[in-house]
């Protein structure tokens, strides 16, 4: 029996070697901690809206597959984003699924993806999982786009997809409009797609959709991706992507059927009927962001970078020590110092409520 067991084939051998060598997307345990590591909206719904949402969810036909309600959600999101005439919309289980579907749809022999780095890790991960080449182009030392290097990468690799996060994660940078316009034109000239990732749009001073509306003809190869996670529904997992209807329809063919649940769709529809509540929350977060930046600016040895997201990137003398000290004081943030050489000794702080932020700043000061 022992010899037979030793000779049994290992089922792990059926799993790709590169997958086995990868690290899974890490979610930090947060029980008992002030959770300021994942750029979540810290505000909940008012109690009256909680009760109203509960009644609506209780009436949802959970015994049926999602149907016409998804069409209602697509129409509501389309009206909310207000893209140019002739643009369509597809739904994803968060932006993560849309990123994976894009890699799948564009997986032709020799296909590549180009994106600035440091940036959202799922761009590179989706490329690896789908077998596409990923080429990261380093930002400048102050986290701006290196236009010459980006244009060179586009010409050399002729990527199927160019990702531009607007604003960027984890730096919070809202890159120069002129540079982006030239990169959009460069990518379009070689027949590739541009994906403007606007996950943090509720907190930013502008949206690339403004440029799209001003010149739709120059953006026929551009897709704008958004999520309701930063809007205030991180637990609901609704992402959506906008673009010319014919282009979106082709990508939508690789979407799994029923990828959005009826409960999630109903939550999103409810939120879109109360946008003023979430707009007020976003305004409060932007105000708190400014106050945190001001407080960080006066700390010795700390460099804080301006942000158009609901997070702030800070460089400290010893990121590992400061992270550990803050965690010991029950405040959980994100240590991004090993993600990329440009992020050496950097931490990312999510903007919370006024009380959250006061606790976070006290822990930071005590941990430096």
ZICOR-V79703 format. One record per helix or strand. SS is the DSSP state (~ for helix, > for strand). FROM is the first residue (numbers start at 1). TO is the last residue. If there is no record, write none. Layout:
BEGIN
ss={SS | SS}
from={FROM | FROM}
to={TO | TO}
END
This chain:
BEGIN
ss={~ | ~ | ~ | > | ~ | ~ | > | ~ | > | ~ | > | ~ | > | ~ | > | ~ | ~ | ~ | > | ~ | > | ~ | ~ | ~ | > | > | ~ | > | > | ~ | > | ~}
from={2 | 11 | 17 | 34 | 47 | 68 | 87 | 94 | 112 | 121 | 133 | 147 | 161 | 177 | 193 | 201 | 208 | 216 | 222 | 229 | 239 | 245 | 262 | 275 | 303 | 311 | 319 | 331 | 334 | 341 | 346 | 354}
to={7 | 14 | 20 | 35 | 58 | 81 | 92 | 105 | 117 | 130 | 138 | 157 | 165 | 189 | 197 | 203 | 214 | 219 | 227 | 233 | 244 | 252 | 272 | 297 | 304 | 315 | 328 | 332 | 335 | 343 | 350 | 367}
END
